[in-house]
Amino acid sequence: MSKADAIGLKPVGPEHYALLREWLARTHVREWWGEADEELGFIKDMVEGRDTTRPFILEFEGREIGYMQYWFVADNRTPALVAEHPWLLKVPHDAVGVDITIGEEQLVSKGIGTAAVKKMVARLRAHGHRAIIIDPDRGNARAIRAYEKAGFRPIPHLEGRSGDVLLMQHHEENEIHS
């Protein structure tokens, strides 16, 4: 069985909150994500319909091992978010962003994240999304390598213009141009 075949994605429900809180509090996750209770609050907003972001539990070989979400650029172009992340106005209105974390530290750097991102990209493309972005912290070399392996490349016209994140786009179709 390939890693891609071993990857599963299931929608987050309230029954996952305790597990998500545990993962979000782990050092290897907190390095790149915010404070655990705040992040869990954002996820609850998604599950309860106050945020359009789609949250998923990432499974590997049937075991819950991480978290993944996709979000809509158009829904995140609020004045507050644009003030903090002006690049939101520099990508297509219909772009979709992807975020992922592996909650089980022993499974980091095993190719699972790359396989999961590829699976999510395929799902998004099957639903008609063409502009797919990801925005790792510039200091997160491990994530950047994984996303490059999944087909993401830095967006040339935004290099150096997106703050602490490296804005990347999946390269297969309809690349974002200036």
N, C-alpha and C positions, 0 to 999 in steps of 0.2 A: 504494500500500500504506500502511495506517495504521501508526502507531507500535506499536499493540497487535499487529497482524498481524506486525510485524517482530521481536517479542520472543519469545525461546525460553528455556526453562528445562530444564537437564539435570542429573541428579544428579552431585554431585562424586565423583570417584574419585581414587585415588592419583596418577594421571597429571596431576592439576590442582594438586598441592601446590606445585610450583615457581612457577607463575603466581600462585597465591593468595599465596604468601610475598612475591612481588614487589609485588603490589597493596597488601598489608597494610603494607608498608614505605614506601609513598609518603606524602608529607606530607599531601596532601588527605584521605587515608584515616585516617592516624594521628591526625589532629586529633580524630576522633570514635570511633575504635576503639582497643583496647589495643595493647600491644607486639606486633610482628608474629609473633615465634616463639611467644609465648603464645597468641595468637589462632589461629595455624595448629595448635597443639596441640589446641585445643578442636575445631577442624574435623576433625582426624584422629580424635578420639574419636567424633565423629558418624559418620564414614565407616566406622570399624572397630567400630561397634555399642556403644560404651560410653556413648553419649549419645543420647537419642531425638530430638534436634533433626534436622530434615531439611535438608541443605545442597544448594544448587544453584549452578551456573554460570549467569550471566545472559548471554544472547546477544542481540545486536541485528544484524539483517540478516545472520545466520549467523556473526557474529564474537563471540568471547568478550570481554565488556567489563566484567563485574562479578560480584558474589557476592550471593546471596539465601538466606535460610533461614526456616523457620518452626519454632517451638518450642511445647511444651505446658506451660501454667502448672502443671498438676497435677504434672508431673515435676520442676518447679523449686521446689517448696515444701519444700525441705530446710531444716533449721534454720539452716545457714550463709547460704543465699541469702535466707531470710525475715528474718534479722537485718540483712542489708545492704539488702534491698528489702522492707520490711513491706507495701507495696502488693500484693504477690503474694497476700496473704490477703484483699484487698478486691475482687478480680475473680473472676468465676465459675471454679470448679474446672476446667471444661471449655474455658476460653478458650485461644486459640491466638495466639501473638505472631509478628510478622514483623519481620525485619531485612534491610537492603539496603545495599550500597555499590557505587558505580560506580568501578571500578578505573582506567578510562581517563579521566584528568582532562579532556581536551578534549570529552568527552561529558556532563559534568556541566552541569546547568541547560539541558538540551535537551528536557525532557519525557519522557525515556526512563525515569527512575526512577518517575515517576507512572504511566506506562503499565505498567511491570513490576509495581508494587504492585497496580494494578487487576487485572492478569492473575492474580496470586497470590491475591487476594481471591476472584476468580471460581472458581479451582481449589479453594480451601478451602471455599467455600460449596457447590460441587458435591459435595464429600465430607462434607457435613452439618455443618460448623462454622458456628456462628452468632455467637459472641462472638470477634471478631478485634481484637487490639490491636496497637499499635505504640508504642514508647517513645523518641522522639528526645531528645537532650540539649536542654534549654531554650534553649541558646545557638545551636543549629543552625537558624537561621531558614530557610535554603534547604530543608532536609529537611522542616521543619514545613509550609512552603507546598506542597511536593510532596505530602505526605500529606493535607493539606486538599483539594487538587485531586483526590486519589484517593478522597475520601469519608470521611476520618477527622476526628473532632472530639474536643476535650479531654473527658475524663470529668469531669463537673461535681463529683461528690462526692470526687474525688481531686485536684482542682486545689490546688496548694500543699502536697500531702501525699505527694508521690512523689519527694522529693529533687531531684536534678539533672535528672531526666527529666520530660518532659511526657507523661503517660499519655493516649493517644488511642485511641478505638474507632471501627471502621468503623460508620457510622450507618444502614445500610439496614434491619437487622432486630435485634430483641432487644437493644436498648441496655442497657448495664450501668447499673443504678440502685443507689442506696444501700440 
